Amino acid sequence: MIMHYKLRLIAMPIILVISLLVMALLGWSAQRFLTEFDQGEISQSVMIAAEAVKYTLVDAETGERGYIITGDKRYLEPYNNALAVIENQLLDLRLKMNQKIAEDSSVYSITVLAHNKLGELDKAIKLYDSKGFAAAQASLMTYTGKQEMDDVRSIVQNIQNVEERRVIATTAITKGLARITLCCCMMLIICIVCLFVVWFGNPFKTNVIESTV
């Protein structure tokens, strides 16, 4: 009885300290897991926002060329839709990319290119309305618009490459944190069992003695 009491005095503080350390590690891993998960969500949203800007500009260019070729104003619908949403899309991208300081220059560049591209499309449409197809075609043949779209595609691709690498790194980190969390839970269960055994004794030992008698 005295030995069991001494064992309890020695074992209880040790098990409690280990339990507290495991709980601290569990709390840290859970918080870090949530942080990394949020980072992955941000990266995904940045890629989607950048892609949306690119496709809006492509739609605007398609509508402008359809109108100049056919003279049918119904072809301007994608262009008009692009004018209605592009500023909100650029703002959305800027807000998301503000969380990623290294890409601030990309946000600025794609914003300038988008405005220049829409200005070039507007100029061609007005030339068609005022001077006809030949004048509008001559404006398109400067290849300035093509270079602007190539630059937009390049910037969007660079943004996506950066974010994809972040997603891959975040996925690897979250997998490691999940393993740590699982190990902490198992260790915590073991500590609880040890506390129970030290405090109340081994119930299986009593059963063995009773069965022997």
C-alpha atoms as one frame of an Amber mdcrd trajectory, in Angstrom:
protein
   0.000   0.000   0.000   2.844   2.359   0.924   4.686   1.457  -2.279   1.575
   2.127  -4.325   1.183   5.527  -2.619   4.835   6.442  -3.332   4.455   5.297
  -6.925   1.378   7.470  -7.242   3.254  10.505  -5.877   6.063  10.008  -8.389
   4.037   8.990 -11.422   1.164  11.469 -11.176   3.234  14.672 -11.675   5.207
  13.078 -14.513   2.076  11.942 -16.333   0.407  15.322 -15.781   3.422  17.198
 -17.169   3.534  14.916 -20.203  -0.222  15.384 -20.698   0.123  19.171 -20.570
   2.986  19.095 -23.093   0.985  16.857 -25.410  -2.055  19.152 -25.145   0.127
  22.186 -25.897   1.567  20.435 -28.949  -1.932  19.400 -30.001  -3.161  22.996
 -29.729  -0.188  24.302 -31.717  -0.600  21.714 -34.493  -4.346  22.396 -34.737
  -3.775  26.172 -34.992  -1.011  25.721 -37.563  -3.212  23.327 -39.526  -5.983
  25.938 -39.728  -3.470  28.617 -40.776  -2.062  26.450 -43.566  -5.548  25.469
 -44.675  -6.529  29.156 -44.919  -3.346  29.836 -46.902  -4.320  27.127 -49.374
  -7.790  28.643 -49.723  -6.254  32.066 -50.400  -3.948  30.629 -53.072  -6.874
  28.919 -54.787  -8.922  32.132 -54.744  -6.005  34.131 -56.211  -5.665  31.681
 -59.113  -9.409  31.854 -59.805  -9.429  35.678 -59.647  -6.466  35.990 -62.026
  -8.037  33.533 -64.470 -11.317  35.474 -64.373  -9.560  38.705 -65.405  -7.858
  36.955 -68.317 -11.041  35.372 -69.662 -12.985  38.618 -69.293 -10.436  40.387
 -71.502 -10.551  37.517 -74.010 -14.355  37.780 -74.135 -14.125  41.551 -74.636
 -11.693  41.105 -77.535 -13.879  38.410 -79.092 -16.944  40.653 -78.931 -15.078
  43.603 -80.436 -13.740  41.565 -83.366 -17.131  39.963 -83.989 -18.716  43.398
 -84.215 -16.048  44.805 -86.532 -16.291  41.790 -88.854 -20.093  41.587 -88.994
 -21.302  45.049 -88.011 -23.888  43.345 -85.798 -24.105  45.064 -82.410 -25.232
  41.833 -80.782 -21.607  40.733 -80.969 -20.737  43.561 -78.567 -22.550  41.817
 -75.710 -19.388  40.073 -74.380 -17.507  43.369 -74.675 -20.203  45.278 -72.758
 -20.358  42.545 -70.123 -16.594  42.787 -69.726 -16.797  46.535 -69.161 -19.405
  45.933 -66.460 -17.363  43.399 -64.451 -13.682  44.063 -65.120 -13.189  46.722
 -62.436 -14.743  44.524 -59.760 -12.592  41.613 -60.897  -9.418  43.713 -60.753
 -10.396  44.982 -57.311 -11.055  41.427 -56.138  -7.654  40.341 -57.419  -5.920
  43.296 -55.758  -7.585  42.549 -52.419  -6.541  38.907 -52.553  -3.018  39.657
 -53.761  -2.498  42.227 -50.994  -2.034  39.207 -48.766   0.884  38.247 -50.991
   3.269  41.189 -50.998   5.717  39.637 -53.489   3.124  39.787 -56.291   2.106
  43.430 -55.887   3.944  44.306 -59.121   1.943  41.641 -60.967  -1.320  43.166
 -59.777  -0.262  46.602 -60.939   0.923  45.295 -64.326  -2.212  43.308 -65.065
  -4.382  46.287 -64.086  -2.519  48.627 -66.454  -2.632  46.048 -69.263  -6.371
  45.485 -68.759  -7.102  49.211 -68.965  -4.872  49.585 -72.030  -6.521  46.611
 -73.714 -10.028  47.908 -73.114  -8.967  51.338 -74.347  -7.592  49.793 -77.537
 -10.837  47.846 -78.077 -12.934  50.976 -77.517 -10.799  52.889 -80.020 -11.277
  50.194 -82.690 -15.055  50.113 -82.151 -15.294  53.910 -82.428 -13.157  53.849
 -85.588 -15.504  51.281 -87.105 -18.557  53.376 -86.216 -17.074  56.602 -87.583
 -14.847  55.508 -90.494 -15.831  51.954 -91.318 -14.210  48.532 -91.487 -10.931
  49.527 -93.163  -9.997  52.041 -90.464 -10.865  49.611 -87.688  -8.910  46.826
 -89.382  -5.859  49.088 -89.705  -6.062  49.758 -85.964  -6.142  46.031 -85.228
  -3.143  45.361 -87.465  -0.793  47.285 -85.144  -0.444  44.093 -83.035  -0.403
  46.216 -79.878  -3.509  44.412 -78.642  -1.944  41.001 -79.268   1.141  41.923
 -77.272  -1.013  43.193 -74.420  -2.984  39.941 -74.307   0.227  37.900 -74.454
   1.537  39.913 -71.493  -1.709  39.352 -69.578  -1.511  35.599 -70.195   2.124
  35.560 -69.105   1.426  37.437 -65.851  -1.592  35.248 -65.041   0.488  32.134
 -65.677   3.258  33.413 -63.401   0.724  34.142 -60.641  -0.763  30.677 -61.002
   2.662  29.023 -60.937   3.527  30.794 -57.669   0.188  29.896 -56.095   0.362
  26.279 -57.267   3.756  25.907 -55.589   2.236  27.375 -52.424  -0.666  24.928
 -52.594   1.738  21.990 -52.987   3.833  23.181 -50.032   0.732  23.827 -47.918
  -0.647  20.369 -48.711   2.596  18.738 -47.600   2.639  20.772 -44.371  -1.004
  20.002 -43.539  -0.386  16.276 -44.055   2.529  16.431 -41.623   0.441  18.383
 -39.111  -2.369  15.846 -39.422   0.082  13.078 -38.480   1.321  15.121 -35.504
  -2.267  15.725 -34.382  -3.063  12.009 -34.618   0.040  11.109 -32.611  -0.848
  13.708 -29.967  -4.358  12.293 -29.630  -2.975   8.794 -29.185  -0.427   9.971
 -26.604  -3.134  11.878 -24.747  -5.303   8.747 -24.579  -2.319   6.790 -23.249
  -1.692   9.454 -20.599  -5.357   9.358 -19.513  -5.208   5.565 -19.211  -1.973
   5.811 -17.201  -3.545   8.379 -14.859  -6.528   6.105 -14.354  -4.311   3.111
 -13.580  -2.063   5.066 -11.208  -4.987   6.628  -9.351  -7.415   3.698  -9.202
  -5.047   0.765  -9.680  -5.145  -1.897 -12.377  -8.702  -3.309 -12.632  -7.445
  -6.233 -14.708  -5.151  -7.314 -11.866  -8.139  -7.605  -9.507 -10.032  -9.675
 -12.050  -7.068 -12.018 -12.440  -6.825 -12.516  -8.648 -10.566 -13.144  -8.327
 -10.532 -15.668 -11.141  -7.579 -17.458  -9.520  -9.387 -17.735  -6.188
